[in-house]
Amino acid sequence: MSYQDDDEEQMGPHSESFPKDFGYGHSPREANLESKPRILLMGLRRSGKSSIQKVVFHKMSPNETLFLPSTCEIVKDDINNSSFVQFQIWDFPGQIDFIDPTFDSDMIFGGCGALIFVIDAKDDYNEALTKFKNTVTKAYKVNPRIKFEVFIHKVDGISDDSKMESQRDIHQRATDDLSDAGLHQIRLSFHLTSIYDHSIFEAFSKVVQKLIPQLPTLENLLNIFISNSGIEKAFLFDVVSKIYIATDCSPVDMQSYELCCDMIDVAIDLSSIYSTEEEAFDNKTSSLIKLNNSTVLYLREVNKFLALVCILREENFNKQGVIDYNFLCFRDAIGQVFELKIRATKHMDEDIEVSLMESPNDSVVF
């Protein structure tokens, strides 16, 4: 099971600046793709944007990213095979000039849900901060609803004190630059990331969660589930990317998150030995791991894309029957949420198709 890679279809010839008459195909499928939330990956050249995308969504080993060529055109990736994680990622070359008058900022930023700006923590980030201010200023004027995220990247090998100092410095300077530009109302989120640990998955999880309308419902369901099951922490994972699309209200501990990610890998790897890749994760998938500190990790399949991973004390797992019954109730509730989402998407597809049939110029431009 892997994400559909539509790069060959979508990576047509692109110029570094976009003329305002730049349009796309007119099929209902393409129109529907453009209706999904769009995440823009931006930053200077060699800041690590493409590596992030390949590691998180294409299972590339971090060491393999060392051989990735520098991005010279916009790469669009459609993430559409998960029940809740459905969006597009646009990876932008670092050399694109957003000040260029031929750059169609309305088309780029108009359908954007989140803008991730990647800053190399090991490099001099003065130029990056200048480009960040210009990018945010232009994007906010087009679409004030954009979520602005800053990944302070490549922090592996840097001491904890240096990480925090870099984060404080970048946060202060970025905030001051926007205030000087009269944009003090913009809220920025900062994340310390590296492709060599789980920090990049955790950061992307928080970005994606902001684009999920059902998030409050999912969080509420998780809170009810753990409070009635003696569970300390629960994550609802997208199995392929290991992004958690929701968790309960208790704080996320990085070590616990890493354990849950590793558990998903173990469960899928073991299942793959005795089944085909397509059947490695199905409605019978479950896993139980007991750690030597009296902690239990418990995984259950929610649907073919989502898994619930729980952390609880060993003594609380004595009532496994209660936990399993509560899980079935939880899974049914998730199914109902998913059903409502399917209906809404179906109605949107029908509206798009009718609109295209009535369109005199038979084209979609965004």
C-alpha positions in Angstrom: 0.0 0.0 0.0 1.5 3.3 -1.0 0.4 6.8 -1.9 -0.5 7.4 -5.5 2.3 9.2 -7.2 0.9 11.3 -9.9 4.1 13.2 -10.5 4.3 12.0 -14.1 0.8 13.4 -14.8 1.2 16.6 -12.9 4.8 17.6 -13.5 4.4 19.3 -16.8 6.7 22.0 -17.9 6.7 24.9 -15.5 8.4 28.3 -15.7 9.8 29.9 -12.7 7.1 32.6 -12.8 3.5 32.0 -13.6 1.7 34.0 -16.3 -1.9 34.9 -15.3 -3.5 32.9 -18.1 -1.8 29.7 -16.8 -4.7 27.1 -16.8 -5.2 23.4 -16.2 -7.2 20.6 -17.6 -11.0 20.5 -17.4 -11.9 17.0 -16.3 -14.0 16.6 -13.2 -11.3 14.6 -11.5 -8.7 17.5 -12.0 -11.2 20.0 -10.8 -11.9 18.0 -7.7 -8.1 17.7 -7.0 -7.8 21.5 -7.1 -10.7 21.7 -4.5 -8.5 20.0 -1.9 -6.5 21.9 0.6 -3.1 22.8 -0.8 0.1 22.8 1.2 2.9 24.9 -0.2 6.5 24.0 0.6 8.7 27.0 0.2 12.2 28.2 1.2 15.6 28.8 -0.2 17.5 26.4 -2.4 18.9 23.3 -0.6 16.9 24.0 2.6 15.5 20.5 2.5 12.0 20.9 1.1 12.1 18.0 -1.3 13.7 15.7 1.2 10.9 16.4 3.6 8.3 15.5 1.0 10.0 12.3 0.0 10.7 11.0 3.5 7.2 11.8 4.9 5.0 10.8 1.9 7.1 8.4 -0.2 9.0 6.4 2.4 12.4 7.4 1.1 15.3 6.7 3.4 16.8 9.9 4.8 20.2 8.9 3.6 18.8 8.5 0.0 17.8 12.2 0.0 21.4 13.2 -0.2 21.3 12.3 -3.9 18.1 14.3 -4.7 18.7 16.9 -7.4 17.8 20.5 -6.6 14.2 21.3 -7.5 14.1 23.4 -10.7 10.3 23.4 -11.3 7.2 23.2 -9.2 6.5 19.6 -8.2 2.8 18.8 -7.3 2.0 15.7 -5.3 -1.6 14.6 -4.7 -2.0 12.9 -1.4 -5.5 11.3 -1.8 -5.7 7.7 -0.7 -6.5 8.3 3.0 -9.9 8.8 4.4 -9.0 12.1 6.1 -5.5 13.0 4.9 -6.5 14.4 1.5 -4.5 17.4 0.1 -2.0 18.5 -2.4 1.7 19.4 -1.7 3.4 21.9 -4.0 7.2 21.9 -3.7 8.5 25.2 -4.9 12.0 25.9 -6.3 14.0 28.2 -4.0 14.8 30.6 -6.9 11.2 31.6 -7.6 10.8 35.4 -7.3 7.5 36.2 -5.7 8.0 39.9 -6.4 8.1 39.3 -10.1 5.0 41.0 -11.6 4.4 38.0 -13.9 4.1 35.7 -10.9 0.3 35.0 -10.4 0.0 35.1 -6.7 -3.8 34.9 -6.8 -3.6 31.5 -8.5 -0.9 30.2 -6.2 -2.0 31.4 -2.8 -5.8 31.6 -3.4 -6.4 27.8 -2.9 -3.7 27.4 -0.3 -4.5 25.9 3.1 -1.1 26.1 4.7 2.3 27.5 3.7 5.3 25.8 5.1 8.5 27.8 4.9 11.6 25.7 5.5 14.7 27.4 7.0 18.0 25.6 7.2 19.1 26.0 10.9 22.7 25.2 10.0 23.0 28.0 7.5 23.0 31.8 7.7 19.2 32.5 7.7 19.2 36.3 7.1 18.3 35.8 3.4 15.7 33.2 4.3 14.0 35.5 6.8 13.9 38.3 4.1 12.3 35.9 1.6 9.9 34.6 4.3 8.6 38.1 5.1 8.1 38.9 1.4 6.3 35.6 0.8 4.0 35.9 3.8 3.2 39.5 3.0 2.1 38.6 -0.5 0.3 35.4 0.5 -1.7 37.1 3.3 -2.9 39.8 1.0 -4.3 37.2 -1.3 -5.6 34.7 1.3 -5.8 35.8 4.9 -7.0 32.3 5.9 -3.6 30.6 5.2 -1.9 28.8 8.1 1.7 29.9 8.2 4.2 27.3 9.5 8.0 27.6 9.9 10.1 24.5 9.9 13.5 25.2 11.4 15.1 22.3 9.6 18.2 20.2 9.8 18.5 20.5 13.6 20.1 17.0 13.8 23.6 17.2 15.3 22.8 20.5 17.0 22.8 20.8 20.8 19.5 21.4 22.5 20.7 24.8 23.7 21.6 25.8 20.1 18.2 24.5 18.8 16.3 26.6 21.3 18.5 29.7 20.7 17.9 29.4 16.9 14.2 29.0 17.4 14.0 32.1 19.7 16.1 34.2 17.3 14.1 33.2 14.2 10.8 33.6 16.0 11.7 37.0 17.3 13.1 38.3 14.0 10.2 36.9 11.9 7.6 38.3 14.2 9.3 41.7 14.3 9.6 41.8 10.5 5.9 41.1 10.0 5.0 43.7 12.7 7.1 46.3 10.9 5.2 45.4 7.7 1.9 46.1 9.5 1.0 42.4 9.7 1.2 41.8 13.5 -2.1 39.9 13.4 -0.6 37.0 11.5 0.0 33.9 13.7 3.1 31.9 13.0 3.8 28.4 14.2 7.4 27.2 14.6 8.7 23.6 14.5 12.2 22.1 15.0 12.6 19.4 12.4 14.9 16.8 11.0 14.4 14.0 8.5 16.6 11.7 10.7 14.1 11.4 13.5 10.4 11.6 14.0 10.3 15.4 14.5 9.4 15.9 10.8 6.4 13.6 11.1 5.2 15.2 14.3 5.5 18.7 12.7 3.6 17.6 9.6 1.0 16.0 11.8 0.3 19.4 13.4 0.1 21.1 10.0 -2.3 18.6 8.5 -4.5 18.6 11.6 -5.3 22.3 11.0 -6.7 21.3 7.6 -9.1 18.7 8.8 -12.6 20.1 9.5 -13.5 17.0 11.5 -10.6 17.4 14.0 -12.7 18.6 17.0 -15.0 15.6 16.5 -12.1 13.2 16.3 -10.5 14.6 19.4 -13.7 14.4 21.3 -14.2 10.8 20.4 -10.6 10.0 21.5 -11.2 11.8 24.8 -14.3 9.8 25.5 -12.6 6.5 24.5 -9.5 6.9 26.7 -11.5 8.1 29.7 -13.7 5.0 29.6 -10.9 2.5 28.9 -8.2 3.4 31.4 -5.9 4.5 28.5 -3.2 7.1 29.1 -2.7 8.2 25.5 -4.2 7.5 22.1 -3.2 8.5 18.5 -5.3 8.1 15.3 -2.6 7.5 12.7 -2.6 7.6 8.9 -0.8 4.3 8.4 1.2 5.0 5.3 2.7 8.4 6.3 2.7 7.9 10.1 1.1 11.3 10.4 -1.3 11.3 13.4 -4.4 13.1 12.3 -5.8 13.4 15.9 -4.9 12.6 19.5 -6.6 13.2 22.8 -6.3 16.4 24.8 -3.3 15.3 26.9 0.2 16.6 25.9 2.1 14.7 23.2 5.3 13.2 24.5 7.9 12.8 21.6 9.1 9.5 23.0 5.6 8.1 23.1 4.9 9.2 19.6 8.1 7.5 18.3 7.1 4.3 20.1 3.7 4.3 18.3 5.3 5.0 14.9 7.8 2.1 15.4 4.9 -0.1 16.4 3.1 0.6 13.1 6.2 -0.3 11.2 6.6 -3.6 13.2 3.0 -4.6 12.7 3.1 -3.9 8.9 6.5 -5.6 8.4 5.3 -8.8 10.2 2.0 -8.8 8.4 3.8 -8.5 5.1 5.7 -11.7 5.7 2.5 -13.7 5.7 0.4 -11.7 3.2 0.6 -9.6 0.1 1.4 -5.9 0.4 -2.2 -4.9 -0.2 -3.4 -7.2 2.6 -0.7 -6.3 5.1 -3.1 -3.9 6.9 -6.8 -5.0 7.0 -9.8 -5.2 9.4 -8.2 -8.1 11.3 -4.9 -6.2 12.0 -4.1 -5.7 15.7 -0.9 -5.7 17.7 0.1 -5.9 21.3 3.5 -5.0 22.7 4.4 -5.1 26.4 7.4 -3.1 27.4 9.7 -3.9 30.3 8.4 -0.8 32.2 4.9 -2.2 32.6 3.6 -0.2 29.7 1.4 -1.7 27.0 1.2 -0.5 23.4 -2.1 -1.6 21.7 -2.8 -1.2 18.0 -6.2 -1.7 16.3 -7.2 -1.2 12.7 -9.9 1.5 12.2 -10.2 1.3 8.5 -7.7 0.4 5.7 -6.0 3.8 6.1 -6.3 4.6 9.8 -5.0 2.8 12.9 -5.6 3.6 16.6 -2.5 3.2 18.7 -3.0 3.3 22.5 -0.6 3.6 25.4 -1.7 2.2 28.8 -0.4 0.7 32.0 -0.3 -3.1 32.1 -2.7 -3.4 35.0 -5.3 -1.5 33.1 -5.1 -3.9 30.2 -6.6 -6.7 32.4 -9.9 -5.3 31.3 -9.2 -5.9 27.6 -12.8 -6.9 26.9 -14.0 -3.4 28.0 -11.3 -1.8 25.9 -12.2 -3.8 22.8 -15.9 -3.1 23.2 -15.2 0.7 23.6 -13.0 0.5 20.5 -15.8 -1.0 18.5 -18.0 1.9 19.5 -15.2 4.3 18.6 -14.7 2.7 15.2 -18.4 2.9 14.5 -18.4 6.6 15.3 -15.4 7.2 13.1 -17.2 5.4 10.3 -20.2 7.7 10.7 -17.9 10.8 10.5 -16.3 9.2 7.4 -19.7 8.6 5.9 -20.6 12.2 6.2 -17.4 13.2 4.6 -18.0 10.9 1.7 -21.5 12.3 1.1 -20.2 15.9 1.2 -17.4 15.0 -1.3 -19.9 13.2 -3.6 -22.2 16.3 -3.6 -19.2 18.5 -4.4 -18.1 16.3 -7.3 -21.6 16.4 -8.7 -21.8 20.2 -8.5 -18.4 20.5 -10.2 -19.5 18.1 -13.0 -22.7 20.1 -13.6 -20.7 23.3 -13.6 -18.2 22.0 -16.1 -21.0 20.8 -18.4 -22.6 24.3 -18.3 -19.3 26.1 -18.8 -19.1 27.8 -22.2 -15.3 27.7 -22.4 -15.0 24.2 -21.0 -12.0 25.0 -18.8 -11.0 25.4 -15.2 -8.6 28.1 -14.3 -7.5 28.7 -10.6 
